[in-house]
């Protein structure tokens, strides 16, 4: 709890490590995650550092692992999760790991290349089979016209049997080429053949029904078989150039039916043999990849850890004798024993006879902020860090946010039924958190919900409580304790009138309702919203003012801790007086009115009558005396003041609150001015030999706090005092105006609560009631459909959308209205060298 109240104390340590013990020592620190190292080689190029070659070796190993992982994913081989994360390998083990990865990569590359070659051969044979099968139809049609084989052979010349230097007897014979071309290129292919031959090429084509797989790209491509007939060697050369330009594959095709049948049979036999070889190759590749997949995650973790170690070692500095590595790091003071033990374990692991040691050094730099959290408090701490990193040793608002955040959310989301849904969802994530943490979902929305599972659980719990106070359960009231209202009308009057008015004086019992809202208010139609408006509006003001007062009071803790106790008088007192005398008094009027006055009192016949809180507060600010409240005839007047001399007391409170404005504006700058004047006098006195006064002055300046560098006023002179006055003026104007605007801002608690309850009531009235009032057999079907619609709209609109809206408004109330009273957020977070964080970051990037 101490770490949640305030960030841990940090120490800047200087480490002296022997070179042979550096690697195991940094490895131990990476497992612990307790040290944030500083780069001592900022002026050295990244390529000129000591361990740059080792980093390059790690990059090469990562490249090989990425290639192996891509091949495993391509074949759909599952990679099992590792049960225990391995430690970083020793430097001697790195050589074995490199050799193993080199062998594995070469084996997989060889298998992949062989598979590609076999698939290319298979593709060529498949295309040739389609060419032979499809062109058979072309020649069969020709033979059906009446031509014999001899005539066909005489008229059609095979492309494969043409000879250079055609004789006169071959001038009238036709030549042809056959092949396949991608289907999307067929129109352009056909047009190009027509243009280069001027219409002297006869093209026959037929599309393939099934796509063919390209081994090089892995894509499936639809192709078309074609046969182009032409005459002459010159035209033949042009046709082949066009085919090459359109990436068409040409295959030999005999013009004689018998030869085509023999070639087709040979192709089919080769395809069968090649299919068997491909299956055996794939099985062998699968066995290799399955064996590699078992060790892939271990190798990845080991290489990443090794690379992180060498990156960290590159930030170390070598001493002048090149016999010792020097490092500087921020470490929590409570973890210094762990740091010493890690250094000892590192030296022992390498067998070094010279131990490594550390030395805590003094520094004027601001240390990083480190708040130790667990799985419950981490979500609330993230809400605070999202606004700004906590300044070092500043009060941590996350501790109080654990309660105030879900409570303010529940005021806006006050429905026990909707809170039960949210509570059940949060409880499910909490109970199954171990399973979900192992799965590592890639859904960003789910990861956001899961990270805030304890926040959702508490928001649902508090919403059920406020729903019980509002007596709202899916917009319906629950009659738990009965009702304090008694109906004084007889049965005939009740039957004759649709609406009747009950008198609080005569029809309400003497006892106070045990818990929450009386369920009878659910039946009210004329003044239900008016009553709820008044109740929830007052609640929002009460909790808002209390929240702000609590925030202002927390600033005292910071003033005391940072030895700026004088700021309690210069800043805290005027701030809290201004807030309490005005808005704290407004809250007290509400409580007094609730406690002192009731409906049993006679309004116009008693000495005092219930005041209007808003009118009383306005009259107080305007220094206006409240007039007695009389009836319509101007008689039976009563005094609306609660006690005697209330008007005088209110005027004094406003006057004191107004005095707080110049107090807050001028007190601190004037005190700084006097302190600096005294400082200059003390310096003059010290020059004359009075040393003790100088020591007392330094101690006094530490108490002032306003002249320290942390506040940005460490100089002297008129220019610096001008900045002090300007800064304090801005601070005063901001606080005074924000006090008023922030109080009004808390009215969002009332507005969203009212909107949520009205939306819930609309859904019940317009959707579910239609199903409940339906009769007959169709009524059951209608009720089923309406219940599904009502359930979907309830979860989608009221739980998710309204819940998100209430969450964002609650976040704003904490960031702006609450934390601005004491929180600066000018620090930077502690980022230790941790293998756990590095591995999680790499997984998120992937």
C-alpha positions in Angstrom: 0.0 0.0 0.0 3.0 2.3 0.5 3.9 2.1 -3.1 0.3 3.0 -4.1 0.2 6.0 -1.8 3.4 7.5 -3.2 6.0 6.4 -5.8 8.9 4.4 -4.5 12.2 6.0 -3.6 14.7 5.6 -6.4 18.5 5.5 -6.3 21.0 6.2 -9.1 23.6 3.4 -9.0 27.0 3.0 -10.7 27.9 -0.6 -11.6 31.4 -1.8 -12.1 31.3 -5.2 -13.9 34.1 -7.4 -15.2 33.8 -7.9 -19.0 33.4 -11.7 -18.7 30.7 -11.3 -16.1 28.7 -8.5 -18.0 26.6 -10.9 -20.1 25.3 -13.1 -17.2 24.9 -10.2 -14.9 22.7 -8.2 -17.3 20.8 -11.4 -18.0 20.0 -11.8 -14.3 18.9 -8.1 -14.2 16.7 -8.6 -17.2 14.9 -11.5 -15.5 14.3 -9.3 -12.4 13.3 -6.2 -14.3 14.4 -3.8 -11.5 17.0 -1.5 -13.3 16.6 1.3 -15.8 20.0 1.7 -17.5 21.2 5.1 -18.8 23.0 5.3 -22.1 26.6 6.4 -21.4 27.6 6.4 -25.1 25.2 9.0 -26.5 28.1 10.6 -28.5 29.1 7.2 -30.1 27.6 6.1 -33.3 25.5 2.9 -33.2 27.8 1.2 -35.6 30.9 2.0 -33.6 29.9 0.5 -30.3 31.6 -2.5 -28.6 29.0 -5.2 -29.1 27.7 -4.1 -32.6 28.9 -7.4 -34.1 27.0 -9.4 -31.6 23.8 -7.4 -32.3 24.2 -8.1 -36.0 24.6 -11.8 -35.3 21.3 -11.7 -33.3 19.6 -9.8 -36.2 20.7 -12.6 -38.6 19.4 -15.2 -36.2 16.1 -13.3 -36.1 15.9 -13.2 -39.9 16.4 -17.0 -40.0 13.7 -17.5 -37.4 11.3 -15.3 -39.2 11.9 -17.3 -42.4 11.3 -20.6 -40.6 8.2 -19.1 -38.9 6.8 -18.0 -42.3 7.3 -21.5 -43.8 5.6 -23.0 -40.8 2.6 -20.7 -41.1 2.5 -21.3 -44.9 2.1 -25.1 -44.3 -0.5 -24.5 -41.5 1.6 -26.2 -38.8 0.6 -25.3 -35.3 3.2 -23.9 -33.0 2.8 -25.1 -29.4 3.0 -22.6 -26.5 6.0 -22.9 -24.2 5.3 -24.0 -20.7 8.3 -22.3 -19.2 10.1 -19.3 -20.7 13.8 -20.2 -21.2 16.6 -18.0 -19.9 19.1 -16.2 -22.2 21.7 -18.7 -23.6 25.2 -18.6 -22.5 27.8 -17.1 -24.9 29.0 -20.7 -25.5 25.5 -21.9 -26.4 25.1 -19.2 -29.0 27.5 -21.0 -31.4 25.4 -24.2 -31.1 22.2 -22.2 -31.7 23.7 -20.5 -34.8 24.7 -23.9 -36.2 21.4 -25.4 -35.5 19.5 -22.6 -37.1 21.8 -22.6 -40.1 21.2 -26.3 -40.6 17.5 -26.0 -40.2 17.2 -23.0 -42.6 19.3 -24.7 -45.3 17.2 -27.9 -45.0 13.9 -26.0 -45.2 15.2 -23.9 -48.2 16.4 -27.1 -50.0 13.0 -28.8 -49.4 11.2 -25.6 -50.5 13.3 -25.3 -53.7 12.8 -29.0 -54.5 9.1 -28.7 -53.9 8.9 -25.6 -56.2 10.8 -27.5 -59.0 8.6 -30.5 -58.7 5.5 -28.3 -58.7 6.8 -26.5 -61.8 7.3 -29.8 -63.6 3.8 -30.9 -62.4 2.4 -27.6 -63.8 4.0 -28.1 -67.1 2.8 -31.7 -67.4 -0.7 -30.7 -66.4 -0.8 -27.9 -69.0 0.5 -30.3 -71.6 -2.2 -32.8 -70.7 -4.9 -30.1 -71.1 -3.3 -29.0 -74.4 -3.4 -32.6 -75.8 -6.9 -33.2 -74.5 -8.4 -30.0 -75.7 -6.7 -29.9 -79.1 -8.0 -33.4 -79.7 -11.4 -31.8 -80.2 -10.1 -29.4 -82.8 -8.5 -32.1 -84.9 -11.5 -34.4 -84.5 -13.8 -31.7 -85.9 -11.5 -31.4 -88.9 -11.5 -35.1 -89.4 -15.3 -35.1 -89.2 -15.5 -32.8 -92.1 -14.2 -35.7 -94.3 -10.4 -35.3 -94.3 -8.4 -38.5 -93.7 -5.2 -38.7 -91.7 -3.1 -38.6 -94.8 -4.8 -35.5 -96.0 -4.6 -33.9 -92.6 -0.9 -34.7 -92.4 -0.5 -33.2 -95.9 -2.3 -30.0 -95.1 -1.2 -29.4 -91.5 2.4 -29.3 -90.7 3.6 -30.0 -87.1 5.4 -27.2 -85.4 8.0 -29.6 -84.0 8.8 -31.1 -87.4 9.3 -28.0 -89.5 12.7 -27.6 -91.1 14.6 -24.5 -92.0 14.5 -23.5 -95.6 11.0 -24.6 -96.6 10.8 -26.3 -100.0 8.4 -25.4 -102.7 6.3 -28.4 -101.9 5.8 -27.2 -98.3 4.7 -23.7 -99.2 1.0 -24.6 -99.2 1.1 -26.4 -95.9 -0.2 -24.9 -92.6 1.8 -24.7 -89.4 0.4 -24.4 -85.9 1.5 -23.8 -82.3 -0.4 -25.0 -79.2 -0.1 -23.9 -75.6 -1.9 -22.1 -72.7 -2.2 -18.5 -71.8 -3.7 -16.7 -68.7 -7.5 -16.2 -69.3 -7.4 -12.5 -68.5 -4.9 -11.9 -71.4 -6.8 -13.8 -74.1 -8.6 -10.8 -75.6 -5.4 -8.8 -75.9 -3.6 -11.9 -77.1 -6.2 -12.5 -79.9 -6.1 -8.8 -81.0 -2.3 -8.8 -81.2 -2.2 -12.0 -83.3 -4.8 -10.5 -85.7 -2.7 -7.2 -86.1 0.7 -8.8 -86.7 -0.8 -11.3 -89.2 -3.4 -8.9 -90.8 -6.0 -11.6 -90.2 -3.9 -14.5 -91.6 -3.8 -16.4 -88.2 -6.7 -18.8 -87.3 -7.0 -19.1 -83.5 -9.0 -21.8 -81.7 -9.3 -21.6 -77.9 -11.1 -23.2 -75.0 -11.0 -22.3 -71.3 -10.0 -24.6 -68.4 -12.7 -25.3 -65.8 -10.3 -25.5 -62.9 -7.6 -23.0 -61.9 -3.9 -24.0 -61.9 -1.6 -23.2 -59.0 1.5 -21.2 -59.8 4.4 -22.6 -57.6 6.4 -19.4 -57.6 3.6 -17.1 -56.4 1.2 -19.6 -54.8 -1.8 -18.0 -56.6 -4.4 -19.9 -58.5 -4.7 -18.8 -62.1 -7.4 -19.6 -64.7 -5.9 -20.4 -68.1 -7.0 -21.0 -71.7 -5.8 -23.6 -74.1 -5.2 -22.2 -77.7 -4.1 -23.5 -81.1 -2.9 -20.9 -83.7 -2.8 -21.9 -87.4 -0.7 -20.0 -89.8 1.3 -20.3 -93.0 5.0 -19.5 -93.5 8.1 -19.3 -91.4 8.0 -15.6 -91.0 4.5 -15.6 -89.6 5.5 -18.5 -87.3 8.3 -16.4 -85.9 5.9 -13.5 -85.2 3.4 -15.8 -83.5 6.1 -17.2 -81.2 7.2 -13.7 -80.2 3.7 -12.7 -79.3 3.3 -15.8 -77.2 6.5 -15.0 -75.4 5.3 -11.4 -74.8 2.0 -12.6 -73.2 3.8 -15.3 -71.1 2.1 -18.1 -73.0 3.5 -21.6 -72.5 3.9 -23.5 -75.8 3.9 -27.3 -75.9 4.5 -29.9 -78.7 1.3 -31.3 -80.1 1.4 -34.0 -82.9 -1.0 -33.5 -85.8 -1.6 -37.3 -86.0 -4.3 -38.7 -83.7 -2.2 -41.8 -82.8 0.8 -39.9 -81.9 -1.3 -37.5 -79.7 -2.8 -40.5 -77.9 0.6 -42.0 -77.2 2.0 -38.7 -75.9 -1.1 -38.1 -73.8 -0.7 -41.6 -72.2 2.9 -40.9 -71.5 2.1 -37.5 -69.9 -0.6 -39.1 -67.6 1.9 -41.8 -66.5 4.5 -39.1 -65.6 1.9 -37.1 -63.7 1.0 -40.1 -61.6 4.7 -40.7 -60.7 5.2 -37.0 -60.0 2.2 -36.9 -57.8 3.6 -39.7 -55.7 7.0 -37.9 -55.4 5.2 -34.7 -54.4 3.3 -36.4 -51.7 6.4 -38.0 -50.3 8.3 -34.6 -50.4 5.4 -32.8 -48.7 5.3 -35.5 -45.9 9.0 -35.1 -45.3 8.7 -31.3 -45.2 5.8 -31.6 -42.8 7.8 -33.8 -40.5 10.7 -31.4 -40.5 8.5 -28.4 -39.8 6.6 -30.1 -37.0 9.9 -30.9 -35.3 11.1 -27.3 -35.8 7.8 -25.9 -34.5 8.3 -27.5 -31.1 11.5 -25.4 -30.6 10.5 -22.3 -32.5 9.2 -20.3 -29.6 12.1 -21.2 -27.4 14.5 -20.1 -30.0 12.6 -16.8 -30.6 12.7 -16.0 -26.8 16.4 -16.9 -26.5 17.4 -14.7 -29.5 15.3 -11.8 -28.3 16.8 -11.9 -24.8 20.3 -12.2 -26.2 19.8 -9.3 -28.5 18.3 -7.2 -25.6 21.4 -8.0 -23.5 23.8 -6.8 -26.1 21.8 -3.7 -26.8 22.0 -2.9 -23.1 25.7 -3.7 -23.0 26.2 -1.2 -25.8 25.0 1.5 -23.4 27.8 0.7 -20.9 31.1 2.5 -20.8 34.6 1.0 -20.8 37.1 2.3 -18.2 40.4 3.7 -19.3 42.2 0.3 -18.7 39.6 -1.6 -20.8 39.3 -4.1 -17.9 36.0 -3.0 -16.4 32.5 -2.1 -17.8 30.8 0.9 -16.1 27.0 1.3 -16.1 24.6 3.7 -14.5 21.0 2.7 -13.7 18.0 3.8 -11.7 16.9 1.2 -9.2 14.2 1.3 -6.5 15.8 1.5 -3.1 13.9 -1.5 -1.9 15.4 -3.6 -4.7 19.0 -2.8 -4.1 19.6 -6.2 -2.3 18.2 -7.9 -5.4 20.6 -5.9 -7.6 23.6 -6.9 -5.5 22.6 -10.5 -5.6 22.1 -10.4 -9.3 25.7 -9.1 -9.7 27.0 -11.8 -7.5 25.1 -14.5 -9.4 26.5 -13.1 -12.7 30.1 -13.3 -11.5 29.5 -16.8 -10.1 28.0 -18.0 -13.4 31.1 -17.1 -15.4 33.5 -18.2 -12.7 35.0 -14.7 -12.3 37.3 -14.3 -9.3 36.8 -10.5 -9.2 33.3 -9.6 -7.9 31.2 -6.9 -9.5 30.0 -4.1 -7.2 27.7 -1.1 -7.2 28.0 2.4 -5.8 25.0 4.7 -5.1 25.8 8.2 -6.4 24.2 11.6 -5.7 22.5 13.5 -8.5 20.4 16.5 -9.1 18.4 14.8 -11.9 14.8 14.0 -11.3 14.4 10.2 -10.8 11.8 8.2 -12.7 8.4 7.5 -11.1 7.7 3.9 -10.1 4.5 2.7 -8.5 4.5 -1.0 -7.8 1.2 -2.5 -8.8 -0.5 -5.9 -9.0 -3.2 -7.2 -11.3 -5.9 -5.5 -9.3 -4.4 -2.0 -9.0 -2.7 -2.0 -12.5 -5.9 -0.9 -14.3 -6.5 2.1 -12.0 -2.9 3.1 -12.2 -3.1 3.1 -16.0 -6.1 5.5 -15.8 -3.9 8.0 -13.9 -0.8 7.4 -16.1 -2.9 8.1 -19.2 -3.4 11.7 -18.1 0.3 12.2 -17.2 3.1 10.5 -15.5 3.2 11.2 -11.8 5.9 13.4 -10.6 8.6 11.7 -8.5 7.3 11.1 -4.9 4.1 13.0 -5.6 0.9 11.7 -4.1 -0.6 9.0 -6.2 -4.3 9.5 -7.0 -4.8 5.9 -8.1 -5.2 4.8 -4.5 -8.3 6.9 -4.0 -9.5 6.3 -7.6 -10.1 2.6 -6.7 -13.2 3.7 -4.7 -14.1 7.1 -6.2 -14.0 6.1 -9.8 -16.5 3.2 -9.7 -18.7 5.1 -7.2 -19.1 8.2 -9.4 -19.6 5.9 -12.4 -22.4 4.1 -10.5 -24.2 7.4 -9.7 -24.6 8.0 -13.4 -25.2 4.3 -14.2 -27.5 3.6 -11.3 -29.6 0.5 -12.3 -29.2 -2.7 -10.3 -30.2 -4.8 -13.4 -27.6 -3.2 -15.7 -25.1 -3.2 -12.9 -25.7 -7.0 -12.5 -24.9 -7.6 -16.2 -21.7 -5.6 -15.9 -20.7 -7.3 -12.6 -21.3 -10.8 -14.2 -19.1 -9.8 -17.2 -16.3 -8.5 -15.0 -16.6 -11.6 -12.7 -16.3 -13.9 -15.7 -13.1 -12.2 -16.9 -11.7 -12.3 -13.4 -12.4 -16.0 -12.8 -11.1 -17.0 -16.2 -8.1 -14.6 -16.3 -5.5 -17.3 -16.3 -6.9 -19.0 -19.4 -7.3 -15.7 -21.3 -3.8 -14.6 -20.4 -2.4 -17.7 -21.9 -4.4 -17.3 -25.1 -3.1 -13.8 -25.9 -6.0 -12.6 -28.0 -5.4 -10.4 -31.0 -8.7 -8.5 -30.6 -7.9 -5.0 -29.5 -11.4 -4.4 -28.0 -11.2 -7.6 -26.0 -7.8 -6.7 -24.7 -9.0 -3.3 -23.5 -11.9 -4.9 -21.7 -9.7 -7.6 -20.2 -7.1 -5.1 -19.0 -9.9 -3.3 -17.1 -11.6 -6.4 -15.7 -11.3 -5.3 -12.1 -12.5 -1.8 -12.9 -15.6 -3.3 -14.7 -16.2 -5.6 -11.7 -16.2 -2.7 -9.2 -18.3 -0.5 -11.5 -20.9 -3.3 -11.7 -20.8 -3.8 -7.9 -21.3 -0.1 -7.2 -23.9 0.2 -9.8 -26.0 -2.5 -8.1 -25.7 -0.5 -4.9 -26.8 2.8 -6.4 -29.5 0.9 -8.3 -30.8 -0.3 -4.9 -30.7 3.3 -3.6 -32.6 4.6 -6.6 -34.8 1.5 -6.5 -34.2 0.9 -10.2 -34.0 -2.7 -11.6 -34.3 -2.5 -15.4 -36.3 0.7 -14.8 -38.8 -1.0 -12.4 -39.0 -0.5 -8.6 -38.7 -3.5 -6.3 -41.0 -3.5 -3.3 -38.7 -4.9 -0.6 -39.7 -3.0 2.5 -43.2 -2.1 1.5 -44.3 1.6 1.2 -44.7 4.3 3.7 -47.5 5.8 1.7 -51.1 5.1 2.9 -54.1 5.6 0.6 -56.8 7.4 2.4 -59.4 7.2 -0.4 -62.2 4.7 -0.4 -62.6 2.0 -3.1 -65.3 3.9 -5.1 -63.1 7.0 -5.3 -60.2 4.9 -6.5 -62.3 3.3 -9.3 -63.8 6.5 -10.4 -60.5 8.5 -10.8 -57.6 7.6 -13.0 -55.2 9.8 -11.1 -55.3 10.9 -7.4 -53.0 13.0 -5.4 -51.6 11.9 -2.1 -50.7 14.4 0.6 -47.3 13.9 2.3 -48.8 15.4 5.4 -51.7 13.0 5.8 -50.8 10.0 3.7 -47.1 9.4 4.5 -46.0 7.4 7.6 -44.0 8.8 10.4 -41.0 6.4 9.9 -38.2 6.9 7.5 -38.0 4.5 4.6 -35.3 1.9 5.5 -33.2 2.0 2.3 -33.3 3.9 -1.0 -36.4 5.2 -2.8 -40.0 4.4 -1.8 -41.4 2.1 -4.6 -44.6 4.2 -4.7 -42.8 6.9 -6.6 -42.7 4.5 -9.6 -46.5 5.0 -9.9 -46.3 8.8 -9.8 -47.0 10.5 -13.1 -47.2 14.2 -12.4 -44.2 14.9 -10.2 -42.0 11.7 -10.5 -39.4 13.3 -12.7 -39.5 16.6 -10.7 -38.8 14.6 -7.5 -36.0 12.6 -9.0 -34.5 15.7 -10.6 -34.3 17.5 -7.2 -32.9 14.4 -5.5 -30.2 13.5 -8.0 -29.3 17.1 -8.6 -28.6 17.7 -4.9 -26.7 14.4 -4.7 -24.4 15.4 -7.6 -23.6 18.8 -6.0 -22.9 17.1 -2.6 -20.6 14.5 -4.0 -18.9 16.9 -6.3 -18.1 19.4 -3.6 -16.9 16.7 -1.3 -14.7 15.3 -4.0 -13.1 18.7 -4.7 -12.6 19.4 -1.0 -10.9 16.1 -0.7 -8.7 16.9 -3.6 -7.6 20.2 -2.1 -6.9 18.6 1.2 -4.6 16.0 -0.5 -2.4 18.9 -1.6 -1.4 19.3 2.1 0.3 15.9 1.9 2.4 17.0 -1.0 3.4 20.3 0.7 4.5 18.5 3.8 6.4 15.8 1.9 8.3 18.2 -0.3 9.1 20.5 2.7 7.0 23.3 1.4 4.9 23.7 4.6 4.7 27.4 4.0 2.5 26.7 1.0 -0.2 25.4 3.4 -0.7 29.0 4.5 0.0 30.6 1.2 -2.1 28.3 -1.0 -4.0 25.6 0.8 -5.8 27.8 3.3 -7.2 30.3 0.8 -8.2 27.6 -1.6 -10.0 25.4 1.0 -11.7 28.5 2.6 -13.0 29.8 -0.7 -14.4 26.3 -1.5 -15.9 25.5 1.9 -17.3 28.9 2.7 -19.3 29.1 -0.6 -20.0 25.6 -1.9 -19.4 23.7 1.3 -22.1 26.0 2.8 -24.4 25.2 -0.1 -24.1 21.5 0.7 -24.7 22.1 4.4 -28.0 23.9 3.5 -29.1 20.8 1.7 -28.5 18.6 4.6 -30.1 21.0 7.1 -33.2 21.2 4.9 -33.4 17.4 4.7 -33.0 17.0 8.5 -34.9 19.9 10.0 -37.8 20.3 7.6 -40.4 17.7 6.7 -43.8 17.5 5.1 -45.4 17.3 8.6 -44.5 20.9 9.3 -47.0 23.6 8.5 -45.4 25.8 5.9 -47.1 29.1 6.6 -48.1 28.9 10.2 -44.8 28.0 11.8 -42.1 30.5 12.8 -39.6 29.1 10.2 -40.4 27.5 6.8 -38.3 25.4 4.5 -36.0 27.7 2.4 -35.3 27.4 -1.3 -31.6 26.4 -1.3 -30.8 27.9 -4.7 -32.5 31.2 -3.9 -30.8 31.4 -0.6 -27.4 30.8 -2.2 -28.0 33.4 -4.8 -29.1 36.0 -2.2 -26.0 35.2 -0.2 -23.7 35.9 -3.2 -25.6 39.2 -4.0 -25.6 40.3 -0.3 -29.3 40.5 -0.5 -31.6 40.0 2.5 -34.2 37.3 2.0 -37.8 38.5 2.4 -40.3 36.6 4.5 -42.4 34.0 2.7 -46.2 34.8 2.7 -49.3 33.2 1.3 -51.3 34.6 -1.6 -53.1 37.0 0.6 -50.0 38.4 2.1 -50.7 37.0 5.5 -49.2 34.3 7.7 -45.6 35.2 6.7 -42.7 33.1 7.9 -39.0 33.5 8.2 -37.1 31.4 5.7 -33.8 31.7 7.7 -32.9 28.6 9.5 -31.4 30.3 12.5 -31.1 33.8 13.8 -28.4 36.1 12.2 -28.1 33.7 9.3 -28.0 36.7 6.9 -25.1 38.3 8.8 -23.2 35.0 8.9 -23.7 34.5 5.2 -22.3 38.0 4.5 -19.3 37.3 6.6 -18.6 34.0 4.8 -18.8 35.7 1.4 -16.6 38.5 2.6 -14.0 36.0 3.8 -14.2 34.1 0.6 -13.6 37.2 -1.4 -10.6 38.0 0.8 -9.1 34.6 -0.2 -8.7 35.9 -3.8 -6.1 38.6 -3.0 -4.6 36.2 -0.4 -4.1 33.5 -3.0 -2.9 36.1 -5.6 -0.4 38.1 -3.6 0.7 36.1 -0.5 3.1 33.7 -2.2 4.8 36.3 -4.6 5.3 38.7 -1.7 6.7 36.0 0.5 9.1 35.0 -2.3 10.1 38.7 -2.7 10.8 39.1 1.1 12.7 35.8 1.1 15.0 36.9 -1.7 15.5 40.3 -0.1 16.5 38.6 3.1 18.7 36.2 1.1 20.6 39.1 -0.5 21.1 40.7 3.0 22.2 37.4 4.3 24.8 37.0 1.5 26.2 40.4 2.3 26.4 39.4 6.0 28.1 36.2 5.2 30.7 38.1 3.2 31.4 40.0 6.4 32.2 36.8 8.3 28.7 35.8 9.6 28.6 32.2 8.4 25.8 30.9 10.6 23.2 33.2 9.1 24.0 31.8 5.7 23.4 28.2 6.9 20.1 29.3 8.5 19.0 31.0 5.3 19.5 27.8 3.2 17.4 25.8 5.6 14.7 28.5 5.4 14.7 28.5 1.6 14.1 24.8 1.6 10.9 25.4 3.5 9.7 28.1 1.1 9.6 25.7 -1.8 8.7 28.5 -4.2 12.2 29.5 -5.0 13.4 26.0 -5.9 14.1 25.0 -9.5 11.2 22.6 -9.4 8.8 25.6 -9.5 10.7 27.3 -12.2 11.7 30.4 -10.1 15.3 29.8 -9.3 16.7 33.2 -10.5 16.8 36.6 -8.9 15.9 40.1 -10.1 12.9 42.0 -11.2 12.3 40.0 -14.4 12.1 36.8 -12.4 9.6 38.3 -9.9 7.5 39.5 -12.8 7.2 35.9 -13.9 6.3 34.9 -10.4 3.5 37.4 -10.3 2.2 36.3 -13.7 2.4 32.7 -12.8 0.5 33.2 -9.6 -2.1 35.4 -11.3 -2.8 32.6 -13.8 -3.0 30.1 -11.0 -5.4 32.2 -9.0 -7.7 33.0 -11.9 -7.7 29.4 -12.9 -8.6 28.1 -9.4 -11.3 30.7 -8.7 -13.1 30.2 -12.0 -12.6 26.4 -12.0 -14.1 26.2 -8.6 -17.3 27.5 -10.0 -17.2 25.6 -13.3 -16.1 22.4 -11.7 -19.0 22.5 -9.3 -21.3 22.9 -12.2 -19.5 20.2 -14.1 -20.5 17.6 -11.4 -24.1 18.1 -12.5 -23.3 15.6 -15.3 -23.8 13.0 -12.5 -27.5 14.1 -12.4 -27.9 14.5 -16.1 -26.6 11.1 -17.1 -28.4 9.4 -14.3 -31.7 10.9 -15.4 -31.0 10.1 -19.1 -30.1 6.5 -18.2 -33.2 5.9 -16.2 -35.5 7.5 -18.9 -33.9 5.4 -21.7 -34.4 2.3 -19.6 -38.0 3.2 -19.0 -38.6 3.9 -22.7 -37.2 0.5 -23.7 -39.4 -1.2 -21.1 -42.6 0.7 -22.2 -42.1 0.7 -26.0 -40.6 -2.8 -26.4 -41.1 -5.4 -23.6 -44.5 -4.2 -22.5 -45.9 -4.8 -26.0 -44.9 -8.5 -25.6 -46.3 -8.7 -22.1 -49.7 -7.3 -23.1 -50.1 -9.6 -26.2 -52.7 -12.4 -25.7 -53.3 -15.8 -27.2 -50.9 -18.2 -28.9 -49.4 -15.4 -30.9 -48.7 -13.5 -27.7 -46.1 -16.1 -26.7 -44.3 -15.6 -30.1 -44.5 -11.8 -29.8 -43.2 -11.9 -26.2 -40.3 -14.1 -27.3 -39.4 -11.7 -30.2 -39.9 -8.6 -28.0 -37.8 -10.1 -25.2 -34.9 -10.7 -27.6 -35.2 -7.2 -29.0 -35.4 -5.7 -25.5 -32.4 -7.8 -24.3 -30.3 -6.8 -27.4 -31.1 -3.1 -27.0 -30.5 -3.2 -23.3 -27.0 -4.6 -23.7 -26.1 -2.6 -26.8 -27.4 0.8 -25.8 -27.9 0.9 -22.0 -24.9 -1.3 -20.9 -22.3 -0.7 -23.7 -23.1 2.8 -25.0 -24.4 4.3 -21.8 -21.6 2.5 -19.9 -19.0 4.0 -22.2 -20.5 7.4 -21.9 -20.6 7.3 -18.1 -17.0 5.9 -18.0 -15.7 8.8 -20.1 -17.5 11.4 -18.0 -16.2 9.8 -14.8 -12.7 9.8 -16.3 -13.0 13.5 -17.0 -14.3 14.3 -13.5 -11.1 12.6 -12.1 -8.6 14.1 -14.5 -9.9 17.7 -14.5 -12.1 18.3 -11.4 -10.4 16.2 -8.9 -6.7 15.8 -9.8 -6.2 19.4 -10.8 -6.4 20.3 -7.1 -3.2 18.6 -6.2 -1.7 16.7 -9.1 1.0 18.1 -11.4 1.9 14.9 -13.5 5.2 16.3 -14.7 7.3 13.1 -14.2 8.4 10.3 -16.4 7.7 6.6 -15.8 10.2 4.1 -14.7 11.1 1.9 -17.7 13.3 -1.0 -16.4 15.3 -3.4 -18.5 12.9 -6.4 -18.3 12.7 -9.4 -20.5 9.0 -9.7 -19.7 8.2 -6.3 -21.1 10.4 -6.8 -24.1 8.7 -10.1 -25.1 5.2 -8.6 -24.5 6.1 -5.6 -26.7 7.4 -7.9 -29.5 4.2 -10.0 -29.3 2.0 -6.9 -29.5 3.9 -5.6 -32.6 3.4 -8.9 -34.3 
